[in-house]
Amino acid sequence: MNRGEFREYLKNNIMILDGATGTQLQKKGMPRGVCPEQWVVEHPEVIMEVQREYVEAGSTAVYTCTFGGNRIKLEEFGLGDQVFEINKKLAQLSRQAVVDKAFVAGDLAPTGQFIHPIGELSFEEMVGVYKEQVRGLLEGGVDFFIVETMMDIQEARAALLAVKESCDLPVCISMTFNEDGRTLTGTDPTTALITLQSLGADAVGCNCSTGPEQMLDIIAAMSSHAAVPLLAKPNAGLPKLVDGETVFTMNAGEFGTYVKSFIELGVGLIGGCCGTSPSYIEQIQTNISGVKPIIQKNNNISVLASSGKTVYMGGNRPLVVIGERINPTGKKVLQQQLKEGKMEEVLDLAMNQLDQGAEVLDVNVGMPGINEKETMIEVIQSLCTRVHAPLCIDSSSHEVIEAALRIYPGRALINSISAEKEKLERLLPIAAKYGAMFILLPLDDTGIPETAEERYKVIERVYSEAQKYGFEKKDIIVDGLVMTVSADQKAAAETLKVVDWCTNHFGCGTVMGLSNVSFGLPERSWVNGAFLAMAMGKGLTSAIANPSVNLIMNMKKACDVLTSRDANAANYITHFAGGTSERSDEKNKKASVNILEQIYDAVVKGSKDSVSELINTALKQNAAPDKLVNEVLIPAITHVGELYDQKKYFLPQLIQSAEAMKKAFERVEPLLKTQQDTAPKNKTKLVLATVRGDIHDIGKNIVGLMLKNYGFEVHDLGKDVSAQDIIDKAREIDAQIIGLSALMTTTMVEMKEVIQLAKKEGLRSKFMIGGAVVNEQFAQEIGADGYSEDAHSAVKLAQKLS
């Protein structure tokens, strides 16, 4: 089934997906703790029976039993060299089971690893891991692909690109979200949708996560910006432990009552996840009888996305300022750090611009003496784990732009594409492949057109070419081409004509490099500010500017009010309520800070590359090691936790700061041990483990890292650990706390077995539990001393239990 056929099918039909597979296999004899893929290959009749039952119940598509079929997961069972064969065989079994009664979706799922710089795997390694699996599924005859249960937008992107670069089959992406409405790495539903549909996903949605009632909110957040069908595969409510078994609270009849609500939000693919069975699929089929798919309405809003934030341009919204300062031209400190591979100045420039009102950051690293491509990649990776703002990729090299877009975990803006033949031919395909927006620069191989009318023709020519790659006007921002008025006073008027024409005739957003207009004049900010006001009056939607210039930013806020872009002057009033109407630009510059403040900032910003050097400098200045720990490092990581609680930081920032803390502590800890009078108190000993039968440990690993940084002595036993091994280790080290993790509904019952065994053997350790499938109520039911929903709350709980 090609992508056109897939879209046509979903215009006329609701695709009913299958339900849970793992629990159905266990009901039919699959033991806990085995590799499901291998067991199914050895017992093919079982999966065929399960999938036939789903088709008979109403499923029009079933997933191949390849959730753990990637190399990283299969290596845990010694099967890493059999990826192709296992995936091919499992796809063939699904095809044999359903024949031509249903579609077969090749199932790709998380590897359990993070991508650099959060984890160890490079982006290309992750793409390669999924390509291996895709080849086997293709050979087995799948009709399309499902990338499901994704907790990290970057891993979802890697899987999507792996499919797109391997074949032309449709691919659907299904994310999973926490109770706070974000993925594990901090991506909200709207941002996930924008990123993935721009990258070429044929459907986007949500699975697992929660029951149908709560999932409706997630789907609703996606619905208003969806240009593709949505996908929903909720759990059967919330799990409870009943007589030693995991039981979901929602029956099939109640589950079915939510189906029409999902369809009304634009869901075109619907099924069930944990706790569901063929009876739930029957209810879906019953409730869609006579219901037609909702065709998504396209809107004309330009949207950029980072991994954790969306920025809207146009649609009567406030003018978007694109910060221009990450550019080495004229910046000696930045030039030197880029040559040395250091990112501190980049991060400072980024954060300062965001604090001063920029919403998008232009990134340009072009300068002599560096490898621009490698430096751009490093800068993008550093920024994406620390700041939430979308990025504007600025380079004269198409290779640099493509390298940046490939690893960028969102929807970026390209600065820029002109009508020059080489740029059109090279950059349009790149922009289309990665779903980027682009700034259209109205010049061609003959140079810059002098008049606005000549620029209109260039704009229309570029757009005509862009349409061939699927671009719409909302994907383009036209640069009015600001020329300096000191050379030609009529130049500004021509630019304003272009802005007006784009706004009121052509119908697209506009941008301009504000400072160009005043080049060569004294007191340039006055000219820039006046020109900004005039351009906003013509409909300008964004400007590339230095947000540290108060006159410009204040003028922008005032113009937002006067052009009705700031409803009820809310932003203006909020900004000026404190009486900060006119401040000297000099006061906004970063004041010099002492070495202890620099160390504190390095931990908060996650600058692990610089923190060791800063610690060394502090020690040379006779800073006491115990003071560094107690008055700098601990307060810094505590502040990071506060930012995480406030949803200002997310998992990537939490990990980066934890790594910086680890680096700093490694340098200081040996010195603490030589100071008898300041030697640390005995650490609380803690055993961590993922319970027997469960091979997911990504969350547990993050918890372990955070606990170590807060001074706990952590003994991590890994994953798939038996109750006896956990208890034996706890007794051996006299552990005060045992932390248990489970991600699967089929293994959460193992937690109760560990606690019961501990009581039986007289162990006095306290228990804390965590994992996607458990909650506070479950903790109470099994006799645990507490539940934590994430790494930071795990630290708080461990401190309480110590």
SULDAGI-V136997 format. One record per pair of residues at least 24 apart in sequence whose C-alpha atoms are under 10 Angstrom apart, sorted by the first residue. I is the first residue (numbers start at 1). J is the second residue. Records with the same first field share a line. If there is no record, write none. Layout:
BEGIN
I = J, J
END
This chain:
BEGIN
1 = 103, 142, 143, 144, 168, 169, 170
2 = 143, 144, 167, 168, 169, 170
3 = 144, 168, 169, 170, 171, 202
4 = 169, 170, 202
5 = 169, 170
6 = 143, 144, 169, 170, 171, 202
7 = 170, 202, 203, 228, 229
9 = 268
10 = 203, 228, 229, 267, 268, 269, 292, 293, 294, 295
11 = 229, 268, 292, 293, 294, 295, 296
12 = 268, 292, 293, 294, 295
13 = 60, 268, 269, 288, 291, 292, 293, 294
14 = 60, 229, 263, 267, 268, 269, 270, 285, 288, 289, 291, 292, 293, 294
15 = 58, 59, 60, 61, 102, 103, 231, 267, 268, 269, 270, 271, 285, 293
16 = 54, 55, 57, 58, 59, 60, 61, 62, 102, 231, 233, 268, 269, 270, 271, 272, 281, 282, 284, 285, 288
17 = 54, 55, 58, 59, 60, 61, 62, 63, 102, 103, 104, 105, 231, 232, 233, 269, 270, 271, 272, 273, 281, 284
18 = 50, 51, 53, 54, 55, 57, 58, 59, 60, 61, 62, 63, 233, 270, 271, 272, 273, 276, 277, 278, 280, 281
19 = 50, 51, 54, 59, 62, 63, 233, 234, 235, 236, 270, 271, 272, 273, 274, 275, 276, 277, 278, 279, 280, 281
20 = 50, 54, 63, 208, 233, 235, 236, 271, 272, 273, 274, 275, 276, 277, 278, 280
21 = 47, 50, 51, 54, 62, 63, 64, 65, 67, 272, 273, 274, 275, 276, 277
22 = 47, 65, 67, 273, 274, 275, 744, 745, 746
23 = 274, 275, 276, 277, 745, 746
24 = 49, 50, 51, 275, 276, 277, 278
25 = 49, 50
26 = 746
31 = 693
32 = 692, 693, 694, 746, 747
33 = 691, 692, 693, 694, 695, 720, 721, 746, 747
34 = 77, 693, 694, 695
35 = 68, 69, 73, 74, 76, 77, 78, 79, 693, 695
36 = 65, 66, 67, 68, 69, 74
37 = 64, 65, 66, 67, 68, 69, 74, 79, 86, 87, 89, 90
38 = 65, 66, 68, 69, 74, 77, 79, 82, 86, 90
40 = 65, 66, 86, 89, 90, 93
41 = 65, 86, 87, 89, 90, 93
44 = 89, 90, 93, 94, 97
45 = 93, 97
47 = 90, 93, 94, 97
48 = 90, 93, 94, 95, 96, 97, 98
49 = 94, 97, 98
50 = 94, 97, 277, 278
51 = 93, 94, 95, 96, 97, 98, 102, 278
52 = 94, 96, 97, 98, 99, 101, 102, 278
53 = 97, 98, 277, 278, 279, 281
54 = 98, 102, 277, 278, 279, 280, 281, 282
55 = 97, 98, 101, 102, 103, 278, 281, 282
56 = 98, 101, 102, 278, 281, 282
57 = 277, 278, 279, 280, 281, 282, 283, 284, 285, 286
58 = 101, 102, 278, 279, 280, 281, 282, 283, 284, 285, 286
59 = 98, 101, 102, 103, 270, 271, 278, 281, 282, 284, 285
60 = 98, 100, 101, 102, 103, 104, 269, 271, 285
61 = 98, 101, 102, 103, 104, 105, 143, 144, 269, 270, 271
62 = 94, 95, 97, 98, 102, 103, 104, 105, 106, 107, 271
63 = 90, 91, 94, 103, 104, 105, 106, 107, 108, 142, 144, 145, 146
64 = 88, 89, 90, 91, 92, 93, 94, 95, 104, 105, 106, 107, 108, 137, 140, 142, 145, 146
65 = 89, 90, 91, 93, 94, 105, 106, 107, 108
66 = 90, 91, 106, 107, 108, 109, 133, 137
67 = 106, 107, 108, 109, 110, 111, 147, 148, 149
68 = 107, 108, 109, 110, 111, 112, 695
69 = 107, 108, 109, 110, 111, 130, 132, 133, 134, 136, 137
70 = 108, 109, 110, 111, 129, 130, 131, 132, 133, 134
71 = 111, 128, 129, 130, 132, 133
72 = 110, 111, 112, 113, 126, 129, 130
73 = 109, 110, 111, 112, 113, 695, 696
74 = 111
76 = 695
77 = 695
82 = 132, 133, 136
83 = 129, 132, 133, 134, 135, 136, 137
84 = 131, 132, 133, 134, 135, 136, 137, 138, 139, 140
85 = 133, 135, 136, 137, 139, 140
86 = 133, 136, 137, 140
87 = 132, 133, 134, 135, 136, 137, 138, 139, 140
88 = 133, 134, 135, 136, 137, 138, 139, 140, 141, 142
89 = 136, 137, 139, 140, 141
90 = 136, 137, 140
91 = 136, 137, 138, 139, 140, 141, 142, 143
92 = 136, 137, 138, 139, 140, 141, 142
93 = 140, 141
94 = 140, 141, 142
95 = 140, 141, 142, 143
102 = 143
103 = 142, 143, 144
104 = 137, 140, 141, 142, 143, 144, 145, 146
105 = 137, 141, 142, 143, 144, 145, 146, 147, 170, 171, 172
106 = 133, 134, 136, 137, 138, 140, 141, 142, 143, 144, 145, 146, 147, 171
107 = 133, 134, 137, 142, 144, 145, 146, 147, 148, 172
108 = 133, 134, 137, 145, 146, 147, 148, 149, 150, 156, 159, 160, 163, 173
109 = 146, 147, 148, 149, 150, 151, 155, 156, 159, 173, 174
110 = 147, 148, 149, 150, 151, 152, 155, 156, 159, 696
111 = 150, 155, 696, 698
112 = 150, 151, 155, 695, 696, 697, 698, 699
113 = 152, 155, 696, 697, 698
114 = 151, 152, 154, 155, 185, 652, 698
115 = 152, 154, 155, 158, 407
116 = 154, 381, 385, 407
117 = 378, 381, 382, 384, 385, 652, 655, 656
118 = 185, 381, 382, 385, 651, 652, 653, 654, 655, 656, 659
119 = 652, 655
122 = 407
123 = 154, 155, 157, 158, 406, 407
124 = 158, 162, 406, 407
125 = 158
126 = 154, 155, 156, 157, 158, 159, 162
127 = 155, 156, 157, 158, 159, 160, 161, 162, 163, 165
128 = 158, 159, 161, 162
129 = 158, 159, 162
130 = 155, 158, 159, 160, 161, 162, 163
131 = 158, 159, 160, 161, 162, 163, 164, 165, 166
132 = 162, 166
133 = 159, 162, 163
134 = 159, 162, 163, 166, 167
135 = 162, 163, 166, 167
138 = 163, 166, 167, 169
142 = 169
143 = 169, 170, 171
144 = 168, 169, 170, 171, 172
145 = 169, 170, 171, 172, 173, 202
146 = 170, 171, 172, 173, 174, 201, 202, 203, 204
147 = 171, 172, 173, 174, 175, 201, 204
148 = 172, 173, 174, 175, 176, 204, 205, 206, 207, 208, 233
149 = 173, 174, 175, 176, 177, 205, 206, 207, 208, 209, 233, 273
150 = 174, 175, 176, 177, 183, 184, 206, 207, 208
151 = 175, 176, 177, 178, 182, 183, 184, 185, 186, 187, 209
152 = 176, 177, 183, 184, 185, 186, 187, 192, 307, 409, 651
153 = 183, 184, 185, 186, 187, 188, 191, 192, 195, 196, 306, 307, 308, 409, 410
154 = 185, 195, 307, 407, 408, 409, 410
155 = 409
156 = 192, 196, 409
157 = 192, 195, 196, 199, 200, 201, 406, 407, 408, 409, 410, 434
158 = 406, 407, 409
160 = 196, 199, 200, 201
161 = 199, 200, 201, 406, 433, 434
164 = 199, 200, 201, 433
169 = 202
170 = 200, 201, 202, 203
171 = 200, 201, 202, 203, 204
172 = 196, 197, 200, 201, 202, 203, 204, 205, 228, 229, 230, 231, 269
173 = 197, 201, 202, 203, 204, 205, 206, 207, 230, 231
174 = 203, 204, 205, 206, 207, 208, 230, 231, 232, 233
175 = 204, 205, 206, 207, 208, 209, 231, 232
176 = 205, 206, 207, 208, 209, 210, 215, 218, 233, 234
177 = 206, 207, 208, 209, 210, 215, 218, 772
178 = 208, 209, 210, 772, 789, 790
179 = 209, 210, 214, 215, 772, 789
180 = 647
181 = 209, 214, 215, 217, 218, 221
182 = 218, 308, 647, 650
183 = 209, 308, 650, 651
184 = 650, 651, 652, 699, 772, 790
185 = 307, 308, 385, 649, 650, 651, 652, 653, 654, 655
186 = 307, 308, 309, 388, 647, 648, 649, 650, 651, 652, 653
187 = 305, 306, 307, 308, 309, 310, 388, 409, 410, 650, 651
188 = 218, 221, 222, 307, 308, 309, 310
189 = 217, 218, 219, 220, 221, 222, 223, 308, 309
190 = 218, 219, 220, 221, 222, 223, 224, 225, 226, 305, 308, 309, 310
191 = 221, 222, 225, 303, 304, 305, 306, 307, 308, 309, 310, 311, 410, 411
192 = 222, 305, 306, 307, 308, 309, 310, 409, 410, 411
193 = 219, 221, 222, 223, 225, 226, 227, 228, 230, 305, 410
194 = 222, 225, 226, 227, 303, 304, 305, 306, 310, 410, 411, 435
195 = 303, 304, 305, 306, 307, 310, 408, 409, 410, 411, 412, 434, 435, 436
196 = 409, 410, 411, 434, 435
197 = 225, 226, 227, 228, 229, 411, 435
198 = 227, 228, 304, 410, 411, 432, 433, 434, 435, 436, 437, 475
199 = 410, 411, 431, 432, 433, 434, 435, 436
200 = 228, 432, 433, 434, 435
201 = 228, 229
202 = 227, 228, 229, 230
203 = 227, 228, 229, 230, 231, 267, 268, 269
204 = 228, 229, 230, 231, 232, 267, 268, 269
205 = 229, 230, 231, 232, 233, 267, 268, 269, 270
206 = 230, 231, 232, 233, 234, 270
207 = 231, 232, 233, 234, 235, 270, 271, 272, 273, 274
208 = 232, 233, 234, 235, 236, 237, 272, 273, 274, 275, 772, 773
209 = 233, 234, 235, 237, 238, 273, 274, 772, 773
210 = 234, 235, 236, 237, 238, 239, 273, 274, 772, 773
211 = 235, 236, 237, 238, 239, 248, 249, 250, 255, 272, 273, 274, 275
212 = 236, 237, 250, 254, 255, 256, 257, 258, 259, 261, 262, 272
213 = 237, 255, 257, 258, 261, 262
215 = 262
216 = 258, 259, 261, 262, 265
217 = 262, 265
219 = 262, 265, 266, 267
220 = 261, 262, 264, 265, 266, 267
221 = 265
222 = 265, 266
223 = 264, 265, 266, 267, 296, 297
224 = 265, 266, 296, 297, 298, 299
225 = 296, 297, 298, 299, 300, 301, 303
226 = 265, 266, 295, 296, 297, 298, 299
227 = 266, 295, 296, 297, 298, 299
228 = 266, 267, 268, 295, 296, 297, 298
229 = 263, 265, 266, 267, 268, 269, 293, 294, 295, 296
230 = 262, 263, 265, 266, 267, 268, 269, 270, 294, 296
231 = 262, 263, 266, 267, 268, 269, 270, 271
232 = 259, 262, 263, 267, 268, 269, 270, 271, 272, 273
233 = 269, 270, 271, 272, 273, 274, 276
234 = 270, 271, 272, 273, 274, 275, 276
235 = 271, 272, 273, 274, 275, 276
236 = 272, 273, 274, 275, 276, 277, 280
237 = 273, 274, 275, 276
238 = 274, 275, 773, 774, 775
239 = 274, 275, 745, 748, 773, 774, 775, 777, 778
240 = 745, 748, 749, 773, 774, 775, 777, 778, 781
241 = 745, 748, 749, 752, 774, 777, 778, 779, 781, 782
242 = 749, 781
244 = 748, 749, 750, 752, 753, 782
245 = 745, 746, 747, 748, 749, 750
246 = 275, 745, 746, 747, 748, 749
247 = 275, 745, 746
248 = 274, 275, 276, 745
249 = 275
250 = 275, 276, 280
251 = 275, 276, 279, 280
252 = 276, 277, 278, 279, 280, 281, 282, 283, 284
253 = 279, 280, 282, 283, 284, 287
254 = 280, 283
255 = 280, 281, 283, 284
256 = 280, 281, 282, 283, 284, 285, 286, 287, 288
257 = 283, 284, 286, 287
258 = 284, 287
259 = 283, 284, 285, 286, 287, 288
260 = 284, 287, 288, 289, 291, 292
263 = 288, 291, 292, 293, 294
264 = 291, 292, 293, 294, 295
265 = 293, 294, 295, 296
266 = 293, 294, 295, 296, 297
267 = 293, 294, 295, 296
268 = 292, 293, 294, 295
269 = 293
274 = 744, 745, 746, 773
275 = 745, 746
299 = 474
300 = 472, 473, 474, 475, 507, 508, 509
301 = 473, 474, 475, 508, 509
302 = 437, 472, 473, 474, 475, 476, 477, 508, 509
303 = 390, 411, 412, 413, 436, 437, 474, 475
304 = 360, 389, 390, 391, 392, 410, 411, 412, 413, 436, 437, 475
305 = 360, 388, 389, 390, 391, 408, 409, 410, 411, 412, 413, 436
306 = 360, 384, 387, 388, 389, 390, 391, 408, 409, 410, 411, 412
307 = 384, 385, 387, 388, 389, 390, 408, 409, 410, 411, 652
308 = 384, 385, 387, 388, 389, 390, 409, 410, 649, 650
309 = 359, 387, 388, 389, 390, 410
310 = 359, 360, 388, 389, 390, 410, 411
311 = 359, 360, 389, 390, 411
312 = 359, 541
313 = 474, 477, 508, 509, 510, 540, 541, 542
314 = 474, 477, 503, 508, 509, 510, 539, 540, 541, 542, 565
315 = 509, 541, 565
316 = 539, 541, 560, 563, 564, 565, 566, 567
317 = 541, 560, 563, 564, 565, 566, 567
318 = 536, 540, 541, 542, 556, 557, 559, 560, 561, 563, 564, 565, 566, 567, 571
319 = 359, 511, 536, 539, 540, 541, 542, 543, 556, 557, 559, 560, 565, 566
320 = 357, 358, 359, 360, 511, 540, 541, 542, 543, 544, 556
321 = 353, 354, 357, 358, 359, 360, 361, 362, 511, 541, 542, 543, 544, 545, 546, 547, 553, 556
322 = 353, 354, 357, 358, 359, 360, 361, 362, 363, 389, 390, 391, 392, 511, 512, 513, 542, 543, 544, 545, 546, 547
323 = 349, 350, 352, 353, 354, 356, 357, 358, 359, 360, 361, 362, 363, 391, 392, 543, 544, 545, 546, 547, 548
324 = 349, 350, 353, 358, 360, 361, 362, 363, 364, 392, 513, 514, 543, 544, 545, 546, 547
325 = 349, 350, 352, 353, 361, 362, 363, 364, 544, 545, 546, 547, 548
326 = 350, 353, 361, 362, 363, 364, 365, 379, 394
327 = 362, 363, 364, 365, 366, 367, 394
328 = 363, 364, 365, 366, 367
329 = 364, 365, 366, 367
334 = 365
335 = 365, 366, 367, 368, 369, 370
338 = 365, 367, 369, 370, 371, 372, 375, 376, 378, 379
339 = 367, 368, 369, 370, 371, 375
340 = 370
341 = 370, 374, 375, 378, 379, 609
342 = 375, 378, 379, 382, 607, 609, 610
343 = 375, 378, 379, 382, 383, 607, 609, 610
344 = 382, 602, 605, 606, 607, 608, 609, 610
346 = 379, 382, 383
347 = 379, 382, 383, 386, 387, 605, 607
348 = 590, 605
350 = 383, 386, 387, 389
351 = 383, 386, 387, 388, 389, 605
352 = 547, 548, 588, 589, 590
353 = 545, 546, 547, 548
354 = 387, 388, 389, 547, 548
355 = 547, 548
356 = 546, 547, 548, 549, 550, 553, 588
357 = 546, 547, 548, 553
358 = 389, 543, 544, 545, 546, 547, 548, 553
359 = 388, 389, 390, 391, 542, 547
360 = 388, 389, 390, 391, 392, 412, 413, 542, 543, 544
361 = 387, 389, 390, 391, 392, 393, 394, 413, 544, 545
362 = 390, 391, 392, 393, 394, 413, 414, 415, 544, 545
363 = 391, 392, 393, 394, 395, 414, 415
364 = 392, 393, 394, 395, 396, 415
365 = 393, 394, 395, 400
366 = 394, 395, 396, 397, 400
371 = 400
372 = 397, 399, 400
373 = 397, 398, 399, 400, 401, 402, 403, 404
374 = 400, 403, 404
375 = 400, 404
376 = 400, 401, 403, 404
377 = 401, 403, 404, 405, 406, 407, 408
378 = 404
379 = 404
380 = 404, 405, 407, 408, 409
381 = 407, 408, 409
382 = 606, 607, 656
383 = 408
384 = 408, 409, 410, 652, 653
385 = 409, 605, 606, 649, 650, 651, 652, 653, 654, 655, 656
386 = 604, 605, 606, 607, 649, 650, 652, 653, 654, 656, 657
387 = 605, 648, 649, 650, 652, 653
388 = 648, 649, 650
392 = 416, 436, 437, 438, 439
393 = 436, 438
396 = 423
397 = 423, 426, 427
398 = 422, 423, 426, 427, 430
399 = 426, 427, 430
401 = 427, 430, 431
402 = 426, 427, 429, 430, 431, 433, 434
403 = 430
405 = 430, 431, 433, 434, 435, 436
406 = 430, 433, 434
407 = 434
408 = 434
410 = 434, 435, 436
411 = 435, 436, 437
412 = 436, 437, 438
413 = 437, 438, 439, 475, 476, 477
414 = 438, 439, 440, 476, 477
415 = 439, 440, 441, 477, 479
416 = 440, 441, 442, 477, 478, 479
417 = 441, 442, 443, 462, 476, 478, 479
418 = 442, 443, 444, 445, 458, 459, 461, 462, 478, 479
419 = 443, 444, 445, 446, 447, 458, 459, 460, 461, 462, 463, 465
420 = 444, 445, 446, 447, 458, 462
421 = 445
424 = 462, 465, 466
425 = 465
428 = 462, 465, 466, 467, 468, 469, 471
429 = 466, 468, 469
430 = 469
431 = 466, 469, 471
432 = 466, 468, 469, 470, 471
433 = 469
435 = 470, 471, 475
436 = 471, 475, 476
437 = 471, 472, 473, 474, 475, 476, 477
438 = 471, 474, 475, 476, 477, 478
439 = 475, 476, 477, 478, 479, 509, 510, 511, 512
440 = 475, 476, 477, 478, 479, 480, 481, 510, 511
441 = 477, 478, 479, 480, 481, 511, 512
442 = 478, 479, 480, 481, 498
443 = 479, 481
448 = 481, 483
449 = 481
450 = 481, 483, 490, 491, 494, 495
451 = 490, 491, 493, 494, 495, 497, 498
452 = 480, 481, 491, 493, 494, 495, 496, 497, 498, 499, 501
453 = 494, 497, 498, 501
454 = 498
455 = 480, 481, 494, 495, 497, 498
456 = 480, 497, 498, 501, 502, 506
459 = 498, 502, 506
460 = 506
472 = 508
473 = 506, 507, 508, 509
474 = 507, 508, 509
475 = 508, 509
476 = 508, 509, 510
477 = 502, 508, 509, 510, 511, 512, 541, 542
478 = 502, 503, 508, 509, 510, 511, 512, 540, 541, 542
479 = 509, 510, 511, 512, 513, 540, 542, 543
480 = 510, 511, 512, 513, 535, 540
481 = 511, 512, 513, 514, 516, 517
482 = 511, 512, 513, 514, 515, 516, 517, 518
483 = 513, 514, 515, 516, 517, 518, 519
484 = 515, 516, 517, 518, 519, 520, 521
485 = 516, 517, 518, 519, 520, 521, 527
486 = 517, 518, 519, 520, 521
487 = 517, 518, 519, 520
488 = 517
489 = 517
491 = 517
492 = 517, 531, 534, 535
493 = 531, 534, 535
495 = 535
496 = 531, 534, 535, 536, 537, 538, 539, 540
497 = 535, 538
498 = 535, 538, 540
499 = 535, 536, 537, 538, 539, 540, 541
500 = 535, 536, 537, 538, 539, 540
501 = 538, 539
502 = 538, 539, 540
503 = 538, 539, 540, 541
504 = 538, 539
508 = 540, 541
509 = 539, 540, 541, 542
510 = 535, 536, 539, 540, 541, 542, 543
511 = 535, 539, 540, 541, 542, 543, 544
512 = 540, 541, 542, 543, 544, 545
513 = 542, 543, 544, 545, 546
514 = 542, 543, 544, 545, 546, 552
515 = 543, 544, 545, 546
516 = 545
525 = 549, 550, 551, 552
526 = 551, 552
527 = 552
528 = 552, 555
529 = 553, 554, 555, 556
530 = 555
532 = 556, 559
533 = 558, 559, 560, 562, 563
534 = 559
535 = 559
536 = 560, 562, 563
537 = 562, 563
538 = 563
539 = 563
548 = 584, 585, 586, 587, 588, 589
549 = 583, 584, 585, 586, 588
550 = 580, 581, 582, 583, 584, 585, 588
551 = 581, 582, 583, 584, 585
554 = 580, 581, 582
594 = 618
595 = 619, 621, 623
596 = 623, 627, 628, 631, 632, 633
597 = 632, 636
598 = 632
599 = 628, 632, 633, 636, 660, 661, 664
600 = 628, 631, 632, 633, 634, 635, 636, 637, 639, 661
601 = 632, 633, 636, 657
602 = 633, 636, 657, 660, 661, 664
603 = 632, 633, 634, 635, 636, 637, 639, 640, 656, 657, 658, 659, 660, 661, 662, 663, 664
604 = 633, 635, 636, 637, 638, 639, 640, 641, 643, 653, 654, 656, 657, 658, 660, 661
605 = 636, 640, 653, 654, 656, 657, 660
606 = 637, 640, 652, 653, 654, 655, 656, 657, 658, 659, 660, 661
607 = 656, 657, 658, 659, 660, 661, 663
608 = 656, 657, 658, 659, 660, 661, 662, 663, 664
609 = 659, 660, 663
610 = 660, 663, 664
611 = 660, 661, 662, 663, 664, 665, 667
612 = 660, 661, 662, 663, 664, 665, 666, 667, 668
613 = 664, 667
614 = 664
615 = 663, 664, 665, 667, 668
616 = 664, 667, 668
619 = 668
624 = 668, 671, 672, 678
625 = 665, 667, 668, 669, 670, 671, 672, 673, 675, 678
626 = 668, 669, 671, 672, 675, 677, 678, 679, 680
627 = 678
628 = 664, 665, 668
629 = 661, 664, 665, 668, 669, 672
633 = 660, 661, 662, 664, 665, 709, 710
634 = 661, 665, 709, 710, 711
636 = 661
637 = 661, 706, 709, 710
638 = 710, 792
640 = 792
641 = 706, 791, 792, 793, 795, 796
642 = 792
644 = 791, 792, 793
645 = 792, 793
651 = 702, 790, 791, 792
654 = 702, 706, 791, 792
655 = 702, 703, 705, 706, 791
657 = 706, 709
658 = 702, 705, 706, 707, 708, 709, 710
659 = 705, 706, 709
660 = 709
661 = 706, 708, 709, 710
662 = 705, 706, 708, 709, 710
663 = 709
664 = 709
665 = 709, 711
680 = 711
681 = 711
682 = 711, 712, 713
683 = 708, 710, 711, 712, 713, 714, 802
684 = 711, 712, 713, 714, 734, 735, 736, 737, 798, 799, 801, 802
685 = 711, 712, 713, 714, 715, 730, 733, 734, 735, 736, 737, 738, 765, 802
686 = 712, 713, 714, 715, 716, 729, 730, 733, 734, 735, 736, 737, 738, 739, 765, 766, 767, 798, 802
687 = 713, 714, 715, 716, 717, 726, 727, 729, 730, 733, 734, 735, 736, 737, 738, 739, 740, 765, 767
688 = 714, 715, 716, 717, 718, 719, 721, 726, 729, 730, 737, 738, 739, 740, 741, 768, 769
689 = 715, 716, 717, 718, 719, 720, 721, 722, 723, 725, 726, 738, 739, 740, 741, 742, 769
690 = 716, 717, 718, 719, 720, 721, 722, 726, 739, 740, 741, 742, 743, 747, 748, 750, 751, 769, 770, 771
691 = 717, 718, 719, 720, 721, 722, 723, 726, 739, 740, 741, 742, 743, 747, 748, 749, 750, 751, 753, 754
692 = 719, 720, 721, 722, 723, 725, 726, 741, 742, 747, 748, 749, 750, 751, 753, 754
693 = 719, 720, 721, 722, 742, 744, 746, 747, 748, 750
694 = 719, 720, 721, 741, 742, 743, 744, 745, 746, 747, 748, 750
695 = 719, 720, 721, 742, 743, 744, 747
696 = 720, 741, 742, 743, 744, 771
697 = 741, 742, 743, 771
698 = 741, 743
699 = 741, 742, 743, 770, 771, 772, 789, 790, 791
700 = 739, 740, 741, 742, 743, 769, 770, 771, 790, 791, 794
701 = 741, 791
702 = 790, 791, 792
703 = 739, 741, 770, 788, 790, 791, 792, 793, 794, 795
704 = 739, 791, 794, 795
705 = 791
706 = 791, 792, 794, 795
707 = 791, 792, 794, 795, 796, 798, 799
708 = 795
709 = 795
710 = 795, 796, 798, 799
711 = 799
712 = 795, 798, 799, 802
714 = 738, 739
715 = 739
720 = 747
721 = 750
722 = 750, 751, 753, 754
723 = 750, 751, 752, 753, 754, 755, 756, 757, 758
724 = 753, 754, 757, 758
725 = 754
726 = 754, 757, 758
727 = 754, 755, 757, 758, 761, 763, 765
728 = 758, 761, 763
730 = 758, 763, 764, 765
731 = 758, 761, 762, 763, 764, 765
734 = 763, 764, 765
735 = 763, 764, 765, 766
736 = 763, 764, 765, 766, 767, 798, 801, 802
737 = 764, 765, 766, 767, 768, 785, 798, 801, 802
738 = 765, 766, 767, 768, 769, 784, 785, 798
739 = 765, 766, 767, 768, 769, 770, 784, 786, 787, 788, 794, 798
740 = 767, 768, 769, 770, 771, 784, 787
741 = 768, 769, 770, 771, 772, 773, 774
742 = 769, 770, 771, 772, 773, 774
743 = 770, 771, 772, 773, 774
744 = 771, 772, 773, 774
745 = 771, 772, 773, 774
746 = 773
747 = 773
748 = 772, 773, 774, 778
749 = 774, 778, 782
751 = 779, 782, 783, 784
752 = 778, 779, 781, 782, 783, 784
753 = 782
754 = 782
755 = 782, 783, 784
756 = 782, 783
765 = 801, 802
766 = 798, 801, 802
767 = 798, 801
768 = 794, 797, 798, 801
769 = 794
770 = 794
END
